[in-house]
């Protein structure tokens, strides 16, 4: 496995040097800020990512205000208790993406967020307190306990909220495969833990946040 500095050099050679790379790195929030993000914003972000799957992302983003209005601000308790009448009305609402499985997933994630928030003192608190060196387990938890949060969806939700971590994009996976860490997209717990071990090694070498390491891996391809 290449050292992090070797991978950084590959990325810099491909994209115009270290300064160009620095300008492409994601923004990370302090964990104290992540912990204070309201539950409704977590649900809204999950919903937007779920709606974006298989769709034109810019088109979904352009509809965000309408989607928020249709879901009445994504108040978690209200969405968790969505009536059949409201669900059916949303299926006819042209402001949103009228896809029954995605709508049901949003309701199920409201229940998920509500339960976690009651236990942890806020969904953001649970996310913020999760150890960085077990970030892969956080992705697995979102996939297993949430609804339609597998693949890259959960990782992108966390990235958008500013939580430090990595996303298994096509290019990140390609670098991990090239480094013989995994053999393909990490669909198993064993593969996820192998990827985590590699990220932990590169973090120890570089002192960089996981999100920066993730982005630099992608830029090296």
ZASEVO-204705 format. One record per residue: y, z, x of N, C-alpha, C in turn; residue in three letters; chain. Coordinates in Angstrom, 2 decimals, always signed. Example, Ala and Ser with C-alpha at 12.3 -4.5 7.8 and 13.67 -1.06 7.14 Angstrom:
# ZASEVO-204705
> -5.69|+7.80|+13.19|-4.50|+7.80|+12.30|-3.30|+7.80|+13.20|ALA|A
> -2.25|+7.08|+12.85|-1.06|+7.14|+13.67|+0.03|+7.87|+12.90|SER|A
***
This chain:
# ZASEVO-204705
> -1.19|+0.00|+0.84|+0.00|+0.00|+0.00|+1.24|+0.00|+0.88|UNK|A
> +2.20|-0.90|+0.59|+3.42|-0.95|+1.37|+4.25|+0.32|+1.16|UNK|A
> +5.02|+0.67|+2.17|+5.95|+1.77|+2.01|+7.08|+1.34|+1.08|UNK|A
> +7.84|+2.32|+0.59|+8.94|+1.97|-0.30|+9.99|+1.15|+0.44|UNK|A
> +10.26|+1.47|+1.69|+11.27|+0.73|+2.44|+10.87|-0.74|+2.57|UNK|A
> +9.59|-1.00|+2.76|+9.13|-2.39|+2.85|+9.32|-3.12|+1.53|UNK|A
> +9.05|-2.44|+0.42|+9.25|-3.06|-0.89|+10.74|-3.27|-1.15|UNK|A
> +11.57|-2.31|-0.76|+13.02|-2.46|-0.91|+13.53|-3.66|-0.11|UNK|A
> +13.00|-3.85|+1.10|+13.39|-5.00|+1.91|+13.02|-6.31|+1.23|UNK|A
> +11.84|-6.35|+0.60|+11.43|-7.55|-0.14|+12.43|-7.85|-1.27|UNK|A
> +12.78|-6.80|-2.01|+13.71|-6.97|-3.12|+15.09|-7.43|-2.62|UNK|A
> +15.56|-6.82|-1.54|+16.87|-7.17|-0.99|+16.88|-8.61|-0.50|UNK|A
> +15.82|-9.04|+0.13|+15.73|-10.43|+0.61|+15.78|-11.42|-0.54|UNK|A
> +15.20|-11.05|-1.69|+15.15|-11.96|-2.83|+16.45|-12.00|-3.62|UNK|A
> +17.26|-10.94|-3.52|+18.40|-10.82|-4.43|+19.73|-10.60|-3.74|UNK|A
> +19.83|-10.94|-2.46|+21.15|-10.95|-1.83|+21.55|-9.69|-1.09|UNK|A
> +20.61|-8.83|-0.77|+20.91|-7.68|+0.05|+20.98|-6.36|-0.70|UNK|A
> +21.08|-5.26|+0.04|+21.06|-3.92|-0.55|+22.17|-3.67|-1.57|UNK|A
> +23.36|-4.20|-1.35|+24.46|-3.97|-2.29|+24.18|-4.64|-3.63|UNK|A
> +23.59|-5.82|-3.58|+23.24|-6.52|-4.82|+22.19|-5.73|-5.59|UNK|A
> +21.23|-5.17|-4.87|+20.19|-4.36|-5.50|+20.81|-3.14|-6.16|UNK|A
> +21.71|-2.47|-5.45|+22.34|-1.25|-5.98|+23.05|-1.52|-7.30|UNK|A
> +23.62|-2.70|-7.46|+24.35|-3.04|-8.68|+23.42|-3.29|-9.86|UNK|A
> +22.13|-3.47|-9.59|+21.17|-3.78|-10.64|+20.38|-2.57|-11.12|UNK|A
> +20.64|-1.41|-10.56|+19.83|-0.23|-10.86|+20.26|+0.41|-12.18|UNK|A
> +19.30|+0.98|-12.91|+19.60|+1.57|-14.23|+20.37|+2.88|-14.12|UNK|A
> +21.04|+3.23|-15.23|+21.77|+4.49|-15.31|+20.85|+5.59|-15.82|UNK|A
> +20.91|+6.74|-15.18|+20.07|+7.88|-15.55|+20.96|+9.03|-15.97|UNK|A
> +20.61|+9.67|-17.09|+21.37|+10.84|-17.55|+20.80|+12.11|-16.93|UNK|A
> +21.65|+13.10|-16.70|+21.12|+14.42|-16.33|+20.20|+14.93|-17.44|UNK|A
> +19.18|+15.66|-17.06|+18.22|+16.13|-18.06|+18.86|+17.01|-19.13|UNK|A
> +19.91|+17.73|-18.75|+20.59|+18.56|-19.74|+21.20|+17.70|-20.85|UNK|A
> +21.66|+16.51|-20.51|+22.22|+15.60|-21.52|+21.11|+15.00|-22.38|UNK|A
> +19.99|+14.64|-21.75|+18.85|+14.10|-22.51|+18.38|+15.13|-23.53|UNK|A
> +18.34|+16.38|-23.12|+17.87|+17.45|-24.00|+18.74|+17.61|-25.24|UNK|A
> +20.02|+17.22|-25.15|+20.96|+17.43|-26.26|+21.08|+16.22|-27.18|UNK|A
> +20.38|+15.13|-26.88|+20.46|+13.94|-27.74|+19.89|+14.29|-29.12|UNK|A
> +20.64|+14.05|-30.19|+20.16|+14.41|-31.54|+18.87|+13.68|-31.92|UNK|A
> +18.07|+14.34|-32.73|+16.80|+13.74|-33.18|+17.02|+12.40|-33.87|UNK|A
> +18.11|+12.28|-34.64|+18.38|+11.03|-35.36|+18.55|+9.86|-34.40|UNK|A
> +19.14|+10.12|-33.25|+19.34|+9.04|-32.27|+18.02|+8.63|-31.65|UNK|A
> +17.14|+9.58|-31.44|+15.79|+9.23|-30.95|+15.08|+8.34|-31.96|UNK|A
> +15.16|+8.70|-33.23|+14.49|+7.90|-34.25|+15.13|+6.52|-34.36|UNK|A
> +16.43|+6.47|-34.31|+17.12|+5.17|-34.37|+16.70|+4.27|-33.21|UNK|A
> +16.62|+4.84|-32.01|+16.25|+4.06|-30.84|+14.81|+3.57|-30.94|UNK|A
> +13.91|+4.44|-31.39|+12.53|+4.02|-31.61|+12.46|+2.88|-32.62|UNK|A
> +13.22|+3.04|-33.71|+13.20|+2.02|-34.76|+13.68|+0.67|-34.23|UNK|A
> +14.76|+0.67|-33.47|+15.29|-0.58|-32.95|+14.30|-1.25|-32.00|UNK|A
> +13.61|-0.45|-31.20|+12.62|-1.02|-30.29|+11.42|-1.56|-31.06|UNK|A
> +11.01|-0.84|-32.07|+9.88|-1.29|-32.89|+10.24|-2.59|-33.61|UNK|A
> +11.43|-2.65|-34.17|+11.87|-3.87|-34.83|+11.96|-5.04|-33.84|UNK|A
> +12.31|-4.75|-32.58|+12.50|-5.80|-31.58|+11.20|-6.42|-31.10|UNK|A
> +10.10|-5.72|-31.26|+8.82|-6.22|-30.77|+8.48|-7.55|-31.44|UNK|A
> +8.31|-8.59|-30.60|+7.98|-9.90|-31.13|+9.14|-10.64|-31.74|UNK|A
> +10.36|-10.09|-31.62|+11.54|-10.68|-32.21|+12.58|-10.96|-31.13|UNK|A
> +13.65|-11.66|-31.51|+14.78|-11.88|-30.63|+15.60|-10.60|-30.54|UNK|A
> +15.62|-9.99|-29.36|+16.26|-8.69|-29.21|+17.75|-8.72|-29.57|UNK|A
> +18.44|-9.77|-29.16|+19.87|-9.85|-29.46|+20.11|-9.93|-30.96|UNK|A
> +19.23|-10.62|-31.66|+19.37|-10.71|-33.11|+19.20|-9.35|-33.76|UNK|A
> +18.23|-8.57|-33.26|+18.01|-7.22|-33.79|+19.21|-6.32|-33.48|UNK|A
> +19.72|-6.42|-32.27|+20.88|-5.60|-31.89|+22.09|-5.90|-32.77|UNK|A
> +22.26|-7.17|-33.13|+23.39|-7.55|-33.98|+23.29|-6.95|-35.38|UNK|A
> +22.06|-6.59|-35.79|+21.84|-6.01|-37.11|+21.85|-4.48|-37.09|UNK|A
> +22.11|-3.87|-35.94|+21.91|-2.43|-35.82|+22.73|-1.63|-36.84|UNK|A
> +23.99|-1.96|-37.03|+24.80|-1.20|-37.99|+24.20|-1.27|-39.39|UNK|A
> +23.74|-2.45|-39.78|+23.12|-2.61|-41.09|+21.81|-1.82|-41.18|UNK|A
> +21.04|-1.82|-40.10|+19.78|-1.09|-40.09|+20.03|+0.41|-40.21|UNK|A
> +21.02|+0.90|-39.49|+21.37|+2.33|-39.58|+21.79|+2.68|-41.00|UNK|A
> +22.57|+1.81|-41.62|+23.01|+2.06|-42.99|+21.83|+2.06|-43.95|UNK|A
> +20.92|+1.12|-43.78|+19.75|+1.02|-44.67|+18.88|+2.27|-44.57|UNK|A
> +18.80|+2.85|-43.37|+18.00|+4.06|-43.17|+18.83|+5.33|-43.29|UNK|A
> +20.03|+5.20|-43.85|+20.90|+6.34|-44.14|+21.11|+7.24|-42.92|UNK|A
> +21.42|+6.57|-41.79|+21.75|+7.30|-40.58|+20.56|+7.84|-39.82|UNK|A
> +19.35|+7.48|-40.25|+18.12|+7.94|-39.59|+18.01|+9.47|-39.57|UNK|A
> +18.50|+10.10|-40.61|+18.31|+11.55|-40.73|+16.82|+11.82|-40.80|UNK|A
> +16.31|+12.55|-39.80|+14.87|+12.62|-39.57|+14.12|+13.20|-40.77|UNK|A
> +14.63|+14.29|-41.32|+13.94|+14.90|-42.43|+13.85|+14.00|-43.64|UNK|A
> +14.91|+13.25|-43.90|+14.90|+12.33|-45.05|+13.93|+11.18|-44.83|UNK|A
> +13.94|+10.59|-43.64|+13.03|+9.47|-43.38|+11.58|+9.94|-43.38|UNK|A
> +11.34|+11.15|-42.86|+9.98|+11.69|-42.84|+9.41|+11.81|-44.25|UNK|A
> +10.27|+12.12|-45.21|+9.84|+12.31|-46.60|+10.12|+11.07|-47.46|UNK|A
> +10.16|+9.90|-46.82|+10.47|+8.66|-47.53|+9.57|+8.48|-48.75|UNK|A
> +10.20|+8.26|-49.89|+9.44|+8.04|-51.12|+8.90|+6.62|-51.17|UNK|A
> +7.92|+6.42|-52.02|+7.39|+5.06|-52.21|+8.48|+4.12|-52.71|UNK|A
> +9.36|+4.65|-53.54|+10.44|+3.83|-54.08|+11.39|+3.36|-52.97|UNK|A
> +11.74|+4.27|-52.06|+12.61|+3.90|-50.95|+11.91|+2.91|-50.03|UNK|A
> +10.64|+3.16|-49.75|+9.88|+2.25|-48.90|+9.87|+0.84|-49.51|UNK|A
> +9.58|+0.76|-50.79|+9.54|-0.54|-51.47|+10.91|-1.21|-51.47|UNK|A
> +11.96|-0.40|-51.63|+13.31|-0.95|-51.60|+13.64|-1.52|-50.22|UNK|A
> +13.22|-0.83|-49.17|+13.45|-1.33|-47.82|+12.72|-2.65|-47.57|UNK|A
> +11.56|-2.80|-48.17|+10.82|-4.06|-48.02|+11.56|-5.24|-48.65|UNK|A
> +12.52|-4.95|-49.50|+13.32|-6.00|-50.13|+14.74|-6.07|-49.55|UNK|A
> +15.03|-5.21|-48.57|+16.39|-5.08|-48.06|+16.63|-6.11|-46.94|UNK|A
> +17.50|-7.07|-47.17|+17.73|-8.14|-46.20|+18.52|-7.67|-44.98|UNK|A
> +18.99|-6.44|-44.99|+19.72|-5.92|-43.83|+18.79|-5.59|-42.68|UNK|A
> +17.50|-5.43|-42.96|+16.56|-4.98|-41.94|+15.47|-6.03|-41.74|UNK|A
> +14.51|-5.71|-40.86|+13.33|-6.53|-40.68|+12.29|-6.05|-41.68|UNK|A
> +11.97|-6.90|-42.63|+11.11|-6.47|-43.75|+9.64|-6.64|-43.38|UNK|A
> +9.16|-5.68|-42.60|+7.79|-5.69|-42.10|+7.17|-4.34|-42.43|UNK|A
> +6.20|-4.32|-43.32|+5.65|-3.05|-43.82|+5.07|-2.16|-42.71|UNK|A
> +4.24|-2.70|-41.78|+3.71|-1.83|-40.73|+4.80|-1.21|-39.86|UNK|A
> +5.85|-1.98|-39.56|+6.93|-1.43|-38.75|+7.71|-0.36|-39.52|UNK|A
> +7.93|-0.60|-40.80|+8.61|+0.41|-41.62|+7.80|+1.70|-41.68|UNK|A
> +6.50|+1.56|-41.87|+5.65|+2.74|-41.93|+5.67|+3.48|-40.59|UNK|A
> +5.69|+2.72|-39.48|+5.73|+3.35|-38.16|+7.00|+4.18|-37.98|UNK|A
> +8.11|+3.69|-38.52|+9.37|+4.43|-38.41|+9.28|+5.75|-39.18|UNK|A
> +8.69|+5.70|-40.36|+8.51|+6.94|-41.12|+7.59|+7.89|-40.36|UNK|A
> +6.50|+7.38|-39.83|+5.56|+8.22|-39.09|+6.21|+8.82|-37.85|UNK|A
> +7.10|+8.08|-37.20|+7.80|+8.62|-36.04|+8.82|+9.68|-36.44|UNK|A
> +9.37|+9.56|-37.65|+10.25|+10.63|-38.14|+9.46|+11.94|-38.28|UNK|A
> +8.25|+11.85|-38.81|+7.40|+13.04|-38.92|+7.07|+13.59|-37.53|UNK|A
> +6.74|+12.70|-36.60|+6.43|+13.08|-35.22|+7.60|+13.81|-34.58|UNK|A
> +8.79|+13.22|-34.67|+9.98|+13.84|-34.09|+10.27|+15.19|-34.73|UNK|A
> +10.15|+15.25|-36.04|+10.43|+16.50|-36.76|+9.50|+17.62|-36.28|UNK|A
> +8.23|+17.32|-36.14|+7.25|+18.33|-35.73|+7.51|+18.79|-34.29|UNK|A
> +7.76|+17.84|-33.40|+8.03|+18.18|-32.00|+9.32|+18.98|-31.88|UNK|A
> +10.34|+18.56|-32.62|+11.63|+19.24|-32.57|+11.52|+20.69|-33.03|UNK|A
> +10.75|+20.93|-34.07|+10.58|+22.29|-34.58|+9.90|+23.18|-33.55|UNK|A
> +8.99|+22.59|-32.80|+8.24|+23.35|-31.80|+9.02|+23.56|-30.52|UNK|A
> +9.76|+22.54|-30.08|+10.39|+22.56|-28.76|+11.87|+22.86|-28.78|UNK|A
> +12.47|+22.97|-29.97|+13.90|+23.18|-30.04|+14.69|+21.90|-29.88|UNK|A
> +14.10|+20.79|-30.29|+14.74|+19.48|-30.18|+13.80|+18.50|-29.51|UNK|A
> +13.72|+17.30|-30.06|+12.85|+16.29|-29.44|+13.33|+15.97|-28.03|UNK|A
> +14.63|+15.88|-27.84|+15.17|+15.62|-26.51|+14.81|+16.69|-25.51|UNK|A
> +14.73|+17.92|-25.96|+14.33|+19.02|-25.06|+12.90|+18.81|-24.56|UNK|A
> +12.01|+18.40|-25.45|+10.63|+18.12|-25.05|+10.58|+17.02|-24.00|UNK|A
> +11.34|+15.95|-24.22|+11.35|+14.83|-23.29|+11.96|+15.23|-21.96|UNK|A
> +13.05|+15.97|-22.00|+13.74|+16.36|-20.77|+12.90|+17.31|-19.92|UNK|A
> +12.14|+18.18|-20.57|+11.38|+19.20|-19.84|+10.08|+18.66|-19.26|UNK|A
> +9.69|+17.45|-19.63|+8.43|+16.91|-19.12|+8.56|+16.65|-17.62|UNK|A
> +7.63|+17.11|-16.78|+7.75|+16.94|-15.32|+7.76|+15.47|-14.90|UNK|A
> +8.65|+15.13|-13.98|+8.74|+13.75|-13.51|+7.45|+13.27|-12.85|UNK|A
> +6.76|+14.18|-12.15|+5.55|+13.75|-11.46|+4.36|+13.57|-12.40|UNK|A
> +4.60|+13.75|-13.72|+3.59|+13.48|-14.74|+4.16|+12.56|-15.82|UNK|A
> +5.09|+11.71|-15.40|+5.75|+10.83|-16.36|+4.75|+9.92|-17.08|UNK|A
> +3.71|+9.49|-16.38|+2.69|+8.65|-17.01|+2.03|+9.35|-18.19|UNK|A
> +1.87|+10.65|-18.09|+1.29|+11.41|-19.20|+2.25|+11.46|-20.39|UNK|A
> +3.56|+11.43|-20.11|+4.55|+11.37|-21.19|+4.41|+10.04|-21.96|UNK|A
> +4.22|+8.95|-21.23|+4.02|+7.65|-21.88|+2.74|+7.67|-22.72|UNK|A
> +1.69|+8.26|-22.18|+0.43|+8.35|-22.92|+0.60|+9.21|-24.17|UNK|A
> +1.37|+10.28|-24.05|+1.62|+11.16|-25.20|+2.38|+10.44|-26.30|UNK|A
> +3.42|+9.69|-25.93|+4.17|+8.92|-26.92|+3.26|+7.91|-27.62|UNK|A
> +2.40|+7.28|-26.85|+1.49|+6.29|-27.42|+0.51|+6.92|-28.40|UNK|A
> -0.03|+8.09|-28.04|-1.08|+8.70|-28.86|-0.52|+9.47|-30.05|UNK|A
> +0.62|+10.12|-29.87|+1.17|+10.96|-30.93|+2.20|+10.24|-31.81|UNK|A
> +2.88|+9.27|-31.23|+3.84|+8.48|-31.98|+3.16|+7.28|-32.61|UNK|A
> +3.96|+6.44|-33.24|+3.45|+5.24|-33.91|+4.10|+4.00|-33.31|UNK|A
> +3.27|+3.07|-32.83|+3.73|+1.82|-32.23|+4.66|+2.06|-31.04|UNK|A
> +4.34|+3.10|-30.24|+5.13|+3.42|-29.06|+4.36|+3.16|-27.77|UNK|A
> +3.28|+2.37|-27.87|+2.52|+2.01|-26.68|+3.12|+0.79|-25.99|UNK|A
> +2.38|+0.21|-25.04|+2.89|-0.93|-24.28|+4.13|-0.53|-23.51|UNK|A
> +5.17|-1.35|-23.59|+6.44|-1.01|-22.94|+7.42|-0.33|-23.88|UNK|A
> +7.06|-0.20|-25.17|+8.02|+0.31|-26.15|+8.48|+1.73|-25.83|UNK|A
> +7.52|+2.63|-25.60|+7.89|+4.01|-25.29|+8.73|+4.10|-24.03|UNK|A
> +8.35|+3.34|-23.00|+9.11|+3.35|-21.75|+10.53|+2.86|-21.93|UNK|A
> +10.70|+1.81|-22.74|+12.05|+1.29|-22.99|+12.89|+2.27|-23.82|UNK|A
> +12.26|+2.97|-24.76|+12.99|+3.99|-25.51|+13.53|+5.04|-24.55|UNK|A
> +12.69|+5.53|-23.66|+13.11|+6.55|-22.71|+14.19|+6.02|-21.77|UNK|A
> +14.02|+4.77|-21.32|+15.03|+4.17|-20.44|+16.38|+4.06|-21.15|UNK|A
> +16.37|+3.63|-22.39|+17.61|+3.48|-23.13|+18.31|+4.82|-23.33|UNK|A
> +17.53|+5.88|-23.47|+18.12|+7.20|-23.65|+18.54|+7.85|-22.34|UNK|A
> +18.29|+7.18|-21.23|+18.71|+7.68|-19.93|+17.73|+8.61|-19.27|UNK|A
> +16.53|+8.74|-19.84|+15.50|+9.60|-19.22|+14.92|+8.89|-18.00|UNK|A
> +14.90|+9.58|-16.86|+14.34|+8.99|-15.65|+12.86|+8.67|-15.86|UNK|A
> +12.45|+7.51|-15.40|+11.05|+7.11|-15.55|+10.89|+5.64|-15.24|UNK|A
> +9.69|+5.14|-15.45|+9.41|+3.74|-15.16|+8.94|+3.03|-16.42|UNK|A
> +9.06|+1.70|-16.39|+8.61|+0.85|-17.49|+7.64|-0.17|-16.90|UNK|A
> +6.51|-0.34|-17.56|+5.51|-1.28|-17.05|+5.82|-2.70|-17.51|UNK|A
> +6.95|-3.23|-17.02|+7.29|-4.62|-17.29|+6.31|-5.53|-16.55|UNK|A
> +6.39|-6.82|-16.87|+5.50|-7.79|-16.22|+5.66|-7.74|-14.71|UNK|A
> +6.90|-7.64|-14.21|+7.13|-7.66|-12.76|+6.72|-6.35|-12.09|UNK|A
> +6.94|-5.22|-12.77|+6.48|-3.94|-12.22|+4.96|-3.94|-12.09|UNK|A
> +4.29|-4.41|-13.13|+2.82|-4.50|-13.09|+2.39|-5.43|-11.96|UNK|A
> +3.08|-6.55|-11.79|+2.72|-7.51|-10.74|+2.82|-6.87|-9.36|UNK|A
> +3.85|-6.05|-9.13|+3.97|-5.38|-7.82|+2.86|-4.35|-7.65|UNK|A
> +2.56|-3.59|-8.71|+1.49|-2.59|-8.61|+0.13|-3.26|-8.37|UNK|A
> -0.08|-4.42|-8.96|-1.31|-5.17|-8.71|-1.33|-5.67|-7.27|UNK|A
> -0.20|-6.18|-6.79|-0.13|-6.66|-5.41|-0.38|-5.54|-4.41|UNK|A
> +0.00|-4.33|-4.79|-0.23|-3.16|-3.92|-1.63|-2.57|-4.11|UNK|A
> -2.42|-3.19|-4.99|-3.79|-2.76|-5.29|-3.85|-1.35|-5.87|UNK|A
> -2.80|-1.00|-6.58|-2.76|+0.28|-7.27|-3.54|+0.19|-8.58|UNK|A
> -3.32|-0.90|-9.32|-4.02|-1.17|-10.58|-4.44|-2.64|-10.56|UNK|A
> -5.30|-3.01|-11.49|-5.79|-4.39|-11.53|-5.14|-5.23|-12.62|UNK|A
> -4.31|-4.61|-13.45|-3.64|-5.31|-14.54|-2.82|-4.31|-15.33|UNK|A
> -2.26|-4.72|-16.47|-1.49|-3.77|-17.28|-2.28|-2.49|-17.52|UNK|A
> -1.67|-1.33|-17.29|-2.40|-0.06|-17.32|-2.75|+0.39|-18.74|UNK|A
> -3.88|-0.07|-19.23|-4.28|+0.29|-20.58|-5.10|+1.56|-20.67|UNK|A
> -5.57|+2.07|-19.54|-6.41|+3.27|-19.54|-5.68|+4.44|-18.90|UNK|A
> -6.16|+5.63|-19.20|-5.58|+6.82|-18.58|-5.76|+6.79|-17.06|UNK|A
> -6.91|+6.30|-16.61|-7.17|+6.23|-15.17|-6.14|+5.34|-14.48|UNK|A
> -5.84|+4.20|-15.07|-4.85|+3.29|-14.48|-3.46|+3.90|-14.51|UNK|A
> -3.12|+4.57|-15.60|-1.81|+5.21|-15.69|-1.65|+6.28|-14.60|UNK|A
> -2.69|+7.04|-14.38|-2.61|+8.10|-13.37|-2.55|+7.52|-11.96|UNK|A
> -3.23|+6.38|-11.74|-3.15|+5.71|-10.44|-1.73|+5.21|-10.19|UNK|A
> -1.11|+4.66|-11.23|+0.28|+4.21|-11.10|+1.20|+5.39|-10.82|UNK|A
> +0.97|+6.51|-11.51|+1.80|+7.70|-11.29|+1.69|+8.17|-9.85|UNK|A
> +0.50|+8.15|-9.32|+0.31|+8.59|-7.93|+1.10|+7.71|-6.97|UNK|A
> +1.11|+6.40|-7.24|+1.87|+5.49|-6.39|+3.37|+5.78|-6.51|UNK|A
> +3.85|+5.96|-7.73|+5.26|+6.28|-7.91|+5.63|+7.60|-7.23|UNK|A
> +4.75|+8.58|-7.31|+5.01|+9.86|-6.65|+5.13|+9.68|-5.14|UNK|A
> +4.26|+8.82|-4.58|+4.30|+8.56|-3.14|+5.62|+7.90|-2.75|UNK|A
> +6.01|+6.86|-3.50|+7.26|+6.17|-3.19|+8.47|+7.06|-3.40|UNK|A
> +8.40|+7.96|-4.37|+9.50|+8.88|-4.58|+9.62|+9.87|-3.42|UNK|A
> +8.48|+10.33|-2.94|+8.50|+11.25|-1.79|+9.07|+10.54|-0.55|UNK|A
> +8.78|+9.26|-0.41|+9.27|+8.50|+0.74|+10.77|+8.22|+0.66|UNK|A
> +11.26|+7.98|-0.58|+12.62|+7.49|-0.73|+13.62|+8.52|-1.25|UNK|A
> +13.14|+9.52|-1.99|+14.04|+10.46|-2.63|+14.78|+9.87|-3.82|UNK|A
> +14.37|+8.69|-4.26|+15.05|+8.01|-5.37|+14.45|+8.42|-6.71|UNK|A
> +15.22|+8.28|-7.79|+14.67|+8.51|-9.13|+13.59|+7.47|-9.46|UNK|A
> +12.70|+7.82|-10.37|+11.63|+6.90|-10.77|+12.19|+5.60|-11.35|UNK|A
> +13.27|+5.69|-12.10|+13.83|+4.48|-12.72|+14.31|+3.49|-11.67|UNK|A
> +14.90|+3.99|-10.59|+15.34|+3.10|-9.52|+14.14|+2.48|-8.81|UNK|A
> +13.13|+3.27|-8.57|+11.92|+2.74|-7.93|+11.30|+1.66|-8.79|UNK|A
> +11.23|+1.91|-10.10|+10.68|+0.94|-11.03|+11.44|-0.38|-10.97|UNK|A
> +12.75|-0.30|-11.01|+13.57|-1.51|-10.99|+13.41|-2.27|-9.67|UNK|A
> +13.34|-1.55|-8.57|+13.21|-2.19|-7.26|+11.83|-2.85|-7.13|UNK|A
> +10.80|-2.22|-7.67|+9.48|-2.87|-7.70|+9.57|-4.20|-8.42|UNK|A
> +10.24|-4.21|-9.57|+10.37|-5.46|-10.34|+11.15|-6.50|-9.56|UNK|A
> +12.21|-6.10|-8.89|+13.05|-7.04|-8.14|+12.36|-7.57|-6.89|UNK|A
> +11.29|-6.93|-6.46|+10.56|-7.39|-5.28|+9.64|-8.57|-5.61|UNK|A
> +9.46|-8.89|-6.89|+8.57|-9.98|-7.31|+9.38|-11.25|-7.54|UNK|A
***
